[in-house]
Amino acid sequence: MFFSFATRVSVSALLTCSISGLALAQTHDPANADEEAPLVLAPITVNGGAPQDGPMTSILPTSGMSTPPASDAAEVLRSVPGVTSGRMGGHGLELVIRGQQQNQLNIIDAGSFTYGACPNRMDPPTSTASLNRADTIIVEKGYSSVTNGPGGSGGAVILEREAPEFENDKRIEGTLSAGTGTNGTGTELGGTLSVDLGKGFYIEGGLDHATAGNYTDGSGRTVRSAFDQTNAGLTFGYVGGGIDLAFDVDYSLAEDVLFPGAGMDSPLDETFVYRLRGGVDVNAGILNRIEGNIYFSTVDHVMDNYSLRPVGAMAMVTPSTSDTTGGKLEAQLSFGATEAKLGVDYQSNNRFAAMYAGMPGMIPQLDASDPTRMRFLMWPDVTIEQTGLYFESETELTDRARLKLGARYDHVRADAGAANVSPALDGGRTPNTYYMAQYGTTFNSARTEDNFGGLIRLEYDLTPDTTLFAGLSRSVRTADATERAMGRSTWVGNPDIDPEKHHQLDLGVQIDKGNWYLNASAYADWVDDYILRDQFSVPGVITYRNVSARLSGVELAAGWERNGLEIWGDVTYTHGENETYNAPLAQIPPLQGQVSIAYGQDGWRAGARVNWADDQDRIDLFRDPGATPGYTTLDLFGSYELHENTVLLAGMNNVTDETYANHLSRSNLFDASVTQVNEPGRTFYIKLESKF
């Protein structure tokens, strides 16, 4: 991270409780160096939060989090100030950072990108990433680095992996976790295992299985939220002589996923990721190290309206795929007081989705993808290639001042290989027919872009414990396959849509006094060619067009601790404005925050958290489900160390059984008595985590 001060494993504005420092430690007494020292496991300690590298960057623990078992990753990340998520069901929540979402955020798992295969976003990247295989979870808010790939104007979630460090003659280490709960929480069982194969070689594996049922909201209404998910992965690696190399195979399978916020459910979503990553220390002049990776991910998704819900007059199914190939090569340089990175990266994503329809008696034909039953080519073989070149430097100007500079260029090429193909049931119409009707163009030829971005950021230590920062950035995000090429009569992508250009100003301060801290930041983001999902210009048809927009906000987090007592909290405000139409942007969270208090001594800790949100009546009348009332909920949490390497965690969320919905959640299509998909009512959970 760019911040120079040491991160504290202490209270922060992130999580209600966490396990810090699960690393193994070997005691050593110099006076008895000839004797074999006993192996001692570092005790697990549960603190009130996780270390934070500054107002724009947060680090989460990978275990010990006070969230129910089987929680979606985007639900876990809600604990970060400025981060929230919208709900369509119990799985596949849509992450939102500073009012930005979907492809405005970069989700990077051990260096690779995976894009979901559902046109309705039932499988965003956070839903398939396995948190239990990550060694570090980093959340960056806003555009803070040109090294994180193209786009990423709203921020990034980075899951980092490191080679295991085995102590002396210890050859095996691992983790185990298990949990269950009430109100549809279901069960979760998982673990990781690392084995030292000798001579620098190692193998790592991880397995996690979660099963959740339907939950009830605070009024006792059943919310269709059940799912079954398995994540597994295997890594074979080598570390030695300044070289590290690892080959990963990751797998995710989600089955029977119910979505009250969609017209279909998902009986199957399957993801494979193959990844080769590594680096070598060079130490040749100004060149210190070279790092790189190559990866391939493939996602197969199926959604239908008949296998998991009562079928209506017309049965429909949409099988779809998303395949991503990419890589990165980076040189790490050092000259004088400057550390720099020079790199090139590449990614190519291909998406294909076709809808099949017929009477209920034709379901076997639909399941077989009978071409005579094809209704629409939703993603007509869309390929988006992005090749980037970047340079980023960090310079110690003085013992108090640091300067970060970055520049990035991306060449984009997009095409739709099946834009002129007519599905059997579309009356001779093709995706090009719909593009021509709405925009007067076709997708018979590829579109290209040349995008330039960069940043400048200055940090100044006002005192040893107070740091001020200011930053300016420009980032460019190209349209995704849906915005550029969706091809059905009521939902039409725009082949000529321009990329978004974000121009962002960030100001902030971080104060760290040891037993108390304060992080505050404010930002403004002027967006040229904001890609608007337009649901009002053409009655009954979703189209896409460019507008001018502005996003701005304030984030504040603070905490205090003394003698086992900890108090921390945060508040965030986001404002989104469509400046072309002088109207609110859709999907902007309200003023919201949380306040927590916890106390613990020795091996136990207990606490409470109040979550709150204000009313949100600044809405896009055509896209948001409606204005959302504010809410206040109470959560209780606690932990007890059963052993120096085993901890029991338990909690109760929404203690008072409030009925409420997050403003960003989808409309509930299954219950006309409510506007949106409500959050769970009172829920009790218990988890056991151990390291060996």
C-alpha positions in Angstrom: 0.0 0.0 0.0 1.1 3.6 -0.6 0.5 4.6 3.0 3.7 4.6 4.9 2.5 4.4 8.5 2.2 1.0 10.1 -1.2 -0.6 10.0 -2.6 -1.5 13.4 -4.4 -4.7 14.1 -6.9 -2.9 16.3 -10.4 -1.4 16.2 -11.4 0.1 12.9 -14.6 0.9 11.0 -14.8 -2.4 9.2 -15.9 -5.4 11.0 -17.6 -6.2 14.3 -15.0 -8.8 15.2 -12.1 -10.4 13.5 -9.3 -12.9 14.0 -6.0 -11.1 13.7 -2.7 -12.8 13.1 -3.5 -16.5 12.5 0.1 -17.1 11.5 2.0 -19.9 13.2 4.9 -18.8 15.4 8.0 -20.7 16.5 9.5 -19.8 19.9 13.3 -19.7 20.1 15.5 -19.3 23.1 19.1 -18.3 22.2 20.3 -19.7 25.4 19.1 -23.2 24.4 19.9 -23.0 20.7 21.2 -26.6 20.7 17.9 -27.9 22.0 14.9 -28.5 19.8 12.5 -25.6 20.5 8.9 -26.6 21.1 6.4 -25.6 18.4 3.8 -23.2 19.8 0.7 -22.0 17.9 0.1 -18.3 18.2 -3.2 -17.9 20.1 -6.2 -16.7 18.1 -7.3 -13.3 19.3 -10.6 -11.8 18.4 -10.5 -8.0 18.1 -13.0 -5.3 17.2 -11.9 -4.8 13.7 -9.3 -5.1 11.0 -6.3 -3.0 10.0 -7.0 -0.2 7.7 -4.4 1.4 5.3 -6.3 4.7 5.0 -9.6 6.3 4.3 -9.6 4.9 0.7 -8.1 1.4 1.4 -9.3 -1.3 3.9 -7.9 -4.7 4.7 -10.3 -7.4 5.9 -9.4 -10.6 7.7 -10.2 -13.9 6.0 -11.6 -15.5 9.2 -13.3 -14.5 12.4 -15.9 -12.2 10.8 -19.2 -11.8 12.6 -21.4 -12.7 9.6 -23.7 -15.7 9.4 -22.4 -18.9 7.7 -23.1 -19.1 4.0 -23.0 -15.4 3.6 -22.5 -14.0 0.1 -19.1 -12.2 -0.3 -20.9 -9.0 -1.2 -22.8 -9.2 2.0 -19.6 -9.7 4.0 -18.1 -6.6 2.3 -21.0 -4.5 3.5 -19.0 -3.9 6.7 -16.6 -1.6 4.9 -17.5 2.1 5.2 -18.7 3.3 1.8 -19.5 -0.2 0.6 -22.9 -1.8 0.4 -24.8 -4.2 -1.8 -28.2 -4.8 -3.4 -30.2 -8.0 -2.9 -31.9 -10.1 -5.6 -32.0 -13.2 -3.3 -29.8 -14.9 -0.8 -27.0 -15.3 -3.3 -25.3 -13.1 -5.9 -25.7 -9.7 -4.1 -24.6 -6.8 -6.2 -21.6 -4.9 -4.7 -21.7 -1.1 -4.7 -18.8 1.2 -3.8 -19.4 5.0 -3.7 -22.5 4.6 -5.8 -20.8 2.6 -8.5 -21.3 -1.1 -9.3 -21.0 -3.9 -11.9 -18.1 -3.2 -14.4 -17.4 0.1 -12.6 -15.6 -2.1 -10.0 -12.7 -4.4 -10.6 -12.9 -7.8 -8.7 -9.4 -9.3 -8.9 -8.9 -12.8 -7.5 -5.2 -13.7 -7.3 -4.5 -11.6 -10.3 -7.3 -12.9 -12.5 -10.6 -11.5 -13.7 -13.8 -13.5 -14.0 -17.0 -12.1 -15.5 -20.4 -13.6 -14.7 -22.4 -15.4 -17.4 -25.9 -14.2 -16.4 -27.3 -11.2 -18.4 -29.4 -10.4 -15.3 -26.3 -10.6 -13.0 -27.3 -13.6 -10.9 -23.6 -14.4 -10.7 -21.5 -11.3 -10.2 -17.7 -12.0 -9.7 -18.0 -11.7 -5.9 -20.5 -14.6 -5.8 -18.0 -17.1 -7.2 -14.8 -15.9 -5.5 -13.7 -18.1 -2.6 -12.8 -15.9 0.4 -11.4 -18.9 2.3 -8.6 -19.3 -0.2 -7.5 -15.6 0.1 -4.7 -14.6 2.5 -5.6 -10.9 2.3 -8.8 -9.1 1.2 -8.2 -5.5 0.1 -11.0 -3.1 -0.6 -10.0 0.1 -2.5 -12.6 2.9 -2.7 -12.3 5.1 -5.7 -9.6 5.0 -8.4 -6.4 4.5 -6.4 -4.0 2.7 -8.8 -3.5 2.3 -12.6 -2.1 -1.2 -12.0 -5.5 -2.8 -11.3 -6.6 -3.3 -14.9 -8.8 -1.3 -17.2 -11.7 0.7 -15.7 -12.3 0.3 -12.0 -13.5 3.9 -11.6 -15.5 3.0 -8.4 -12.8 0.9 -6.8 -11.5 -2.6 -6.5 -11.7 -5.7 -4.4 -8.4 -7.6 -4.5 -8.1 -11.1 -3.1 -4.4 -11.8 -2.6 -2.7 -15.2 -2.1 0.7 -15.9 -0.7 2.9 -19.0 -0.5 2.5 -20.8 2.9 5.3 -20.2 5.4 6.1 -23.5 7.2 7.9 -23.3 10.5 11.0 -25.4 10.9 10.2 -29.1 10.5 6.4 -28.5 10.3 5.2 -30.0 7.0 1.4 -29.6 7.2 -0.9 -26.7 8.3 -4.5 -26.0 7.7 -7.8 -24.5 8.8 -11.2 -25.9 9.6 -14.5 -24.0 9.9 -18.1 -25.0 10.4 -21.3 -23.0 11.1 -25.0 -23.1 11.2 -27.9 -20.8 12.1 -31.6 -20.1 12.1 -33.9 -18.4 9.6 -32.6 -20.0 6.5 -28.9 -19.5 7.4 -28.3 -23.2 6.7 -24.9 -24.7 7.2 -21.4 -24.1 6.0 -18.4 -26.4 6.3 -14.9 -25.7 4.9 -11.2 -25.9 5.3 -7.8 -25.4 3.8 -4.7 -27.6 3.8 -1.1 -26.7 2.9 1.6 -29.4 2.6 5.4 -28.8 2.3 6.6 -31.1 -0.4 10.3 -30.3 0.2 12.9 -28.3 -1.8 10.7 -25.3 -2.0 7.7 -27.1 -3.5 4.2 -27.0 -1.8 0.6 -27.9 -2.5 -2.4 -26.1 -1.1 -6.1 -27.0 -1.3 -9.4 -25.5 -0.1 -13.0 -26.8 0.0 -16.1 -25.0 1.2 -19.7 -26.1 1.0 -22.7 -23.9 1.9 -26.4 -24.7 1.9 -29.0 -22.0 2.7 -32.7 -22.2 2.9 -35.4 -19.5 2.4 -35.5 -16.9 5.2 -38.3 -14.8 6.6 -38.3 -11.1 6.9 -39.3 -9.2 10.1 -43.0 -9.6 9.3 -42.7 -13.3 8.9 -43.0 -13.3 5.1 -41.0 -16.0 3.3 -38.3 -14.7 1.0 -37.2 -17.2 -1.7 -33.4 -17.2 -1.0 -32.3 -20.8 -0.9 -29.1 -22.0 -2.7 -26.4 -24.6 -2.6 -22.8 -23.7 -3.3 -19.5 -25.5 -3.4 -16.1 -23.8 -3.8 -12.9 -25.8 -4.2 -9.4 -25.1 -5.3 -5.9 -26.6 -5.6 -2.5 -24.9 -5.9 0.8 -26.3 -6.8 3.7 -23.9 -6.1 7.4 -23.3 -5.6 9.3 -20.7 -3.6 13.0 -20.4 -3.5 16.1 -18.5 -4.7 14.1 -15.3 -5.3 11.6 -17.2 -7.4 7.9 -17.9 -6.7 5.6 -19.7 -9.0 2.1 -21.1 -8.5 -0.5 -22.8 -10.7 -4.1 -22.6 -9.4 -7.3 -24.5 -10.4 -10.4 -23.0 -8.8 -13.9 -24.3 -9.1 -17.3 -22.9 -8.0 -20.7 -24.6 -8.4 -24.0 -22.9 -7.4 -27.1 -24.9 -7.8 -30.9 -24.4 -7.2 -30.5 -20.6 -6.6 -33.8 -18.9 -6.0 -34.3 -15.2 -6.9 -37.5 -13.4 -5.8 -36.1 -10.3 -7.5 -36.0 -11.9 -10.9 -38.3 -13.5 -13.4 -36.2 -16.7 -13.4 -34.2 -18.8 -11.0 -30.8 -20.4 -11.6 -30.6 -24.2 -11.4 -26.9 -24.1 -12.4 -23.9 -21.8 -12.4 -20.5 -23.4 -12.8 -17.1 -21.7 -12.9 -13.6 -22.9 -13.6 -10.5 -20.7 -13.3 -7.0 -21.8 -14.4 -4.2 -19.5 -13.3 -0.4 -19.4 -13.5 1.2 -16.6 -11.5 4.7 -15.8 -10.1 7.7 -13.6 -10.0 11.4 -13.5 -9.9 13.8 -11.2 -8.1 16.3 -9.7 -10.6 18.2 -6.9 -8.7 19.8 -5.7 -11.9 20.4 -2.0 -11.8 17.1 -0.2 -11.3 15.1 -3.5 -12.1 14.3 -5.2 -8.8 11.7 -7.8 -9.8 9.5 -9.1 -12.6 6.0 -10.5 -11.9 3.3 -11.9 -14.1 0.3 -14.1 -14.6 -1.8 -15.7 -17.2 -5.3 -17.0 -16.6 -8.4 -18.5 -18.2 -11.9 -18.6 -16.6 -15.0 -20.1 -17.9 -18.6 -19.7 -16.5 -21.6 -21.7 -17.6 -24.9 -20.4 -16.4 -28.5 -21.5 -16.7 -31.7 -19.6 -15.7 -35.3 -20.6 -16.3 -38.8 -20.0 -15.1 -39.9 -23.6 -14.6 -37.4 -25.9 -12.8 -37.5 -24.2 -9.4 -40.9 -22.3 -9.6 -44.4 -23.0 -11.0 -44.3 -22.6 -14.7 -46.7 -20.2 -16.3 -48.2 -20.1 -19.8 -44.8 -19.8 -21.4 -41.7 -21.7 -20.4 -38.4 -19.9 -20.9 -34.7 -20.8 -20.4 -31.5 -18.9 -21.0 -28.2 -20.9 -21.1 -25.2 -18.6 -21.3 -21.4 -18.6 -21.1 -18.7 -16.2 -20.3 -15.1 -17.0 -21.1 -12.2 -14.7 -20.1 -8.5 -15.0 -21.1 -5.9 -12.6 -19.7 -2.5 -12.0 -18.4 -0.2 -9.4 -17.0 3.6 -8.7 -17.0 5.1 -6.1 -14.6 8.6 -4.8 -14.0 9.2 -3.4 -10.5 11.8 -0.6 -10.5 13.7 1.4 -7.9 15.7 4.6 -8.5 16.7 7.0 -5.8 13.7 7.7 -3.6 11.3 6.3 -6.1 9.6 2.9 -6.4 7.9 2.3 -9.8 5.9 -0.3 -11.7 5.9 -0.6 -15.5 3.5 -3.2 -17.0 1.3 -4.5 -19.7 -2.0 -6.4 -19.2 -4.5 -8.0 -21.4 -8.0 -9.5 -21.1 -10.5 -10.8 -23.6 -14.0 -11.7 -22.5 -16.5 -13.6 -24.8 -20.1 -13.8 -23.8 -23.0 -15.8 -25.5 -26.6 -16.0 -24.3 -29.7 -17.3 -26.1 -33.2 -17.4 -24.8 -35.4 -20.4 -25.7 -39.2 -20.4 -25.2 -42.2 -22.6 -25.7 -45.3 -24.1 -24.1 -44.7 -26.1 -20.9 -45.0 -29.3 -22.9 -41.9 -28.2 -24.8 -39.6 -28.1 -21.8 -37.5 -31.1 -22.9 -36.8 -29.2 -26.2 -35.8 -26.1 -24.2 -33.5 -28.1 -22.0 -31.8 -29.5 -25.1 -31.4 -25.9 -26.6 -33.4 -26.9 -29.6 -32.5 -24.2 -32.2 -36.2 -24.2 -33.4 -37.2 -22.8 -30.0 -34.6 -19.9 -29.9 -36.4 -16.7 -29.2 -33.6 -14.1 -28.7 -29.9 -13.8 -29.0 -29.3 -11.8 -25.8 -25.5 -11.8 -26.0 -24.8 -12.4 -29.7 -21.3 -13.9 -29.4 -19.9 -10.6 -27.9 -16.1 -10.3 -27.5 -14.4 -7.4 -25.7 -10.6 -7.2 -25.8 -8.6 -4.8 -23.7 -4.9 -4.3 -23.9 -3.3 -2.0 -21.4 0.0 -0.3 -20.8 0.7 1.4 -17.4 3.4 3.2 -15.4 3.0 4.0 -11.7 5.6 5.5 -9.3 5.7 6.4 -5.6 8.3 8.9 -4.4 9.4 10.0 -1.0 9.7 13.7 -1.5 10.7 14.4 2.1 10.5 12.5 5.3 6.9 13.8 5.5 5.7 14.0 1.9 5.0 11.3 -0.6 3.9 11.6 -4.2 2.2 9.0 -6.3 1.9 9.3 -10.1 0.3 7.0 -12.6 -0.6 6.8 -16.3 -2.5 4.2 -18.2 -3.4 3.5 -21.9 -6.0 0.9 -23.0 -6.8 -0.2 -26.5 -10.3 -1.7 -26.7 -11.8 -3.8 -29.5 -15.4 -5.1 -29.3 -17.4 -7.2 -31.8 -20.6 -9.3 -31.9 -20.1 -12.3 -34.1 -23.8 -13.3 -34.2 -25.3 -9.8 -34.5 -26.8 -10.7 -37.9 -28.1 -14.1 -36.9 -31.9 -14.5 -36.8 -33.4 -16.7 -34.0 -36.0 -19.2 -35.2 -38.8 -17.6 -33.2 -38.0 -13.9 -33.8 -39.8 -13.5 -37.1 -36.6 -12.9 -39.2 -35.3 -10.2 -36.8 -31.7 -10.2 -35.7 -29.9 -8.2 -32.9 -28.9 -5.8 -35.7 -32.6 -5.2 -36.3 -33.0 -3.9 -32.8 -29.8 -1.8 -32.9 -31.0 -0.2 -36.1 -34.4 0.5 -34.7 -33.1 2.2 -31.6 -29.8 3.8 -32.7 -29.7 3.7 -36.5 -26.6 1.4 -36.6 -25.6 -2.2 -36.7 -22.8 -4.3 -35.1 -21.5 -5.8 -38.4 -18.1 -4.1 -37.8 -15.9 -4.1 -34.7 -15.7 -1.0 -32.5 -12.4 0.3 -31.2 -11.4 2.8 -28.5 -8.1 4.3 -27.3 -8.5 5.3 -23.6 -6.2 7.3 -21.5 -6.2 7.6 -17.7 -3.9 8.5 -14.8 -3.6 9.8 -11.3 -1.7 12.1 -9.1 -1.8 11.8 -5.3 0.1 13.7 -2.5 0.3 12.6 1.1 1.7 14.7 3.9 2.4 13.7 7.5 1.2 16.7 9.4 2.4 15.0 12.6 3.7 11.4 13.2 0.1 10.3 13.7 -1.8 12.6 11.3 -1.7 12.2 7.5 -3.4 14.5 5.0 -3.9 13.4 1.4 -5.2 14.8 -1.9 -5.6 13.1 -5.2 -6.8 13.7 -8.8 -7.5 10.9 -11.2 -9.0 10.1 -14.6 -10.2 6.6 -15.4 -12.1 5.3 -18.4 -14.5 2.4 -18.4 -15.7 0.7 -21.6 -19.2 -0.6 -22.0 -19.8 -4.2 -21.1 -21.5 -6.8 -23.3 -25.0 -5.9 -22.1 -24.6 -2.2 -22.5 -23.1 -2.6 -25.9 -24.8 -5.6 -27.5 -27.9 -6.8 -25.7 -30.2 -8.1 -28.5 -33.9 -8.6 -27.5 -36.9 -6.5 -28.4 -37.4 -5.0 -25.0 -33.7 -4.6 -24.0 -31.3 -3.3 -26.6 -27.6 -2.5 -26.2 -25.9 0.3 -28.0 -23.0 -0.7 -30.3 -21.8 3.0 -30.5 -22.0 3.8 -26.8 -19.0 5.9 -25.7 -16.8 4.8 -22.7 -17.3 6.5 -19.3 -14.7 9.1 -18.4 -14.4 9.7 -14.7 -12.5 12.7 -13.3 -12.2 12.3 -9.5 -11.0 14.5 -6.7 -10.2 12.9 -3.3 -9.4 14.7 -0.1 -8.8 13.1 3.3 -7.2 12.8 6.6 -6.1 9.9 8.8 -5.4 10.3 12.5 -4.0 7.3 14.5 -3.3 8.1 18.1 -2.8 4.5 19.2 -5.9 3.9 21.3 -8.2 6.0 19.0 -8.3 6.8 15.3 -10.2 8.9 12.8 -10.5 8.4 9.1 -12.3 11.0 7.0 -12.5 11.5 3.2 -14.5 13.4 0.7 -14.7 12.9 -3.0 -16.3 14.3 -6.2 -16.4 12.5 -9.5 -17.4 14.3 -12.7 -18.3 11.8 -15.3 -18.4 12.5 -19.0 -20.4 10.0 -21.1 -21.9 8.2 -18.1 -23.5 5.1 -19.4 -27.2 5.5 -18.5 -29.5 2.5 -18.4 -32.5 4.4 -19.9 -35.9 3.0 -19.0 -38.0 6.1 -19.9 -37.0 7.4 -23.4 -38.6 4.5 -25.3 -41.7 3.1 -23.7 -41.3 -0.6 -22.8 -37.7 -0.8 -24.0 -34.5 -0.5 -22.0 -31.8 1.4 -24.0 -28.4 2.8 -23.2 -27.1 6.3 -23.9 -24.4 8.7 -22.6 -25.1 11.5 -20.2 -23.1 13.8 -18.0 -23.2 12.8 -14.3 -21.6 13.7 -11.0 -21.0 11.5 -8.0 -19.9 12.9 -4.7 -19.8 11.8 -1.1 -18.3 11.8 2.4 -16.9 8.9 4.5 -16.1 9.0 8.1 -14.9 6.3 10.4 -13.6 6.5 14.0 -12.8 4.2 16.9 -11.5 4.1 20.5 -10.2 1.3 22.7 -9.0 1.0 26.3 -8.6 -1.9 28.7 -10.7 -4.3 26.6 -13.5 -1.8 25.8 -13.8 -0.9 22.2 -16.2 1.6 20.5 -16.1 2.2 16.7 -18.4 3.3 14.0 -18.8 4.9 10.6 -21.1 7.1 8.5 -21.2 7.5 4.7 -23.1 9.8 2.3 -23.3 9.4 -1.4 -24.9 11.8 -3.9 -25.6 11.0 -7.5 -26.8 13.4 -10.1 -27.7 13.0 -13.8 -26.6 16.5 -14.9 -28.0 16.1 -18.4 -31.6 15.6 -17.2 -31.1 17.4 -13.8 -32.4 14.3 -12.0 -31.1 11.8 -9.5 -29.0 8.8 -10.6 -30.5 5.4 -9.9 -29.2 3.0 -7.3 -27.5 5.5 -5.0 -27.4 4.4 -1.3 -28.8 6.8 1.3 -27.0 8.3 4.3 -26.1 5.2 6.4 -23.7 3.8 9.0 -23.2 1.7 12.0 -22.0 2.1 15.6 -20.5 -0.9 17.6 -19.3 -1.5 21.1 -17.5 -4.5 22.4 -15.7 -5.6 25.6 -13.5 -8.6 26.2 -10.8 -10.0 28.4 -8.6 -13.0 28.0 -10.3 -15.4 25.6 -13.8 -14.0 25.4 -15.4 -11.0 23.8 -19.0 -9.7 23.4 -20.5 -6.7 21.7 -23.4 -5.0 20.0 -23.8 -3.2 16.7 -26.5 -0.7 15.6 -26.9 -0.5 11.8 -28.9 2.4 10.4 -29.9 4.1 7.2 -31.9 7.2 6.4 -34.8 7.5 4.0 -33.9 7.6 0.3 -36.3 9.6 -1.8 -33.8 10.8 -4.4 -34.6 8.1 -6.9 -34.8 7.4 -10.6 -38.5 7.0 -11.0 -38.1 4.6 -13.9 -35.4 2.4 -12.6 -35.5 2.3 -8.8 -38.3 0.2 -7.3 -39.3 3.3 -5.2 -38.4 5.5 -2.3 -37.0 3.5 0.7 -37.8 4.3 4.3 -35.0 4.4 6.8 -34.3 1.7 9.3 -32.4 0.9 12.5 -31.4 -2.7 13.5 -29.5 -4.2 16.4 -27.0 -7.1 16.1 -25.3 -8.9 19.0 -22.0 -10.9 18.6 -19.4 -12.6 20.7 -16.5 -15.0 20.7 -14.8 -17.4 23.0 -11.4 -19.1 22.6 -11.9 -22.7 23.3 -8.2 -23.3 22.7 -5.3 -21.2 21.7 -6.0 -22.1 18.1 -9.8 -22.6 18.2 -12.4 -20.0 18.5 -16.2 -20.2 18.8 -18.2 -17.3 17.4 -21.9 -16.6 17.8 -24.3 -13.8 17.1 -27.9 -12.6 16.6 -28.6 -10.3 13.7 -31.7 -8.0 13.6 -32.5 -8.8 17.2 -35.7 -6.7 17.2 -37.0 -8.5 14.0 -37.3 -5.3 12.0 -38.9 -5.4 8.5 -36.7 -3.4 6.1 -35.0 -3.4 2.7 -31.7 -2.1 1.4 -32.4 0.7 -1.0 -30.3 -1.0 -3.7 -32.3 -4.3 -3.6 -34.4 -5.4 -6.5 -38.2 -5.4 -6.7 -39.8 -8.5 -5.2 -41.6 -10.2 -8.1 -43.1 -12.9 -5.8 -44.9 -10.8 -3.2 -47.0 -7.9 -4.3 -47.4 -6.8 -0.7 -43.8 -5.6 -0.5 -41.9 -3.3 -2.8 -38.4 -4.8 -2.7 -36.6 -8.0 -1.6 -36.5 -7.5 2.2 -33.5 -8.3 4.4 -33.7 -11.3 6.8 -35.5 -11.0 10.1 -34.1 -12.2 13.4 -31.3 -14.6 12.8 -29.1 -16.5 15.2 -25.8 -18.2 14.1 -22.9 -20.0 15.5 -19.5 -20.8 14.0 -16.4 -22.7 15.0 -13.0 -21.8 13.5 -9.7 -23.6 14.1 -6.1 -23.6 12.8 -3.6 -26.5 13.0 
